[in-house]
């Protein structure tokens, strides 16, 4: 009945409020600055360096998620595939998503999956230029940092369903990282109940200029 459901609703709202209160704008800002600090995160950029390029960026994202998820059920892994030459890929290129999975705890619900993502690759105007600085603070370090912060905070809680937090690559080259993950999800017949993609968030001005 409605009266029986009310206390549970209040409990859930209290937990949501607590989780939201633990979100740190300072950590999000620091993560955006760190991602910008890799110079370029172009999909075909440097992968050997520890300080520049998309390889350094993805290793840092994975290490950061592992660090903040330590002692929790958060499972962090790379999801990679080789993209062949195409309109925006000039050579066969490894595309690597960073995927953090928080398993659901309710038997009846744990196979239901909710996904939130941001794309960590960046670009300059020339989509094929993989050497020039492409800071990409708004597009899309902002969304990547938000997904990372959600993973770090929410990993300390238990949820009925499974939640996946992703930093996807090659968005600027044609949604290649996200498409690969989605194709694999379909092949595995995963029950994806919903998804949020965070692309250019928290901007000071909207597209309409306000």
Buried (B, 14 or more C-beta within 10 A) or exposed (E): EEEEEEEEEEEEEEEEEEBEEEBEEEBBBEBBEBBBBBBBBBBBBBBEEEEBBBBBBBBBBBEBBBEBBEEBBBBBEEBBBEBEEEEBBEEEBBBBBBBBBBBBBEEEBBBBBBBBBBBBBBBBEEBEBBBEEBBBBBBBBBBBBBBBBBBBBBBBBBBEBBBBBBBBBBBBBBBBBBBBBBEEBEEEEBEBEEBEBBBBBBEEEEEEEE
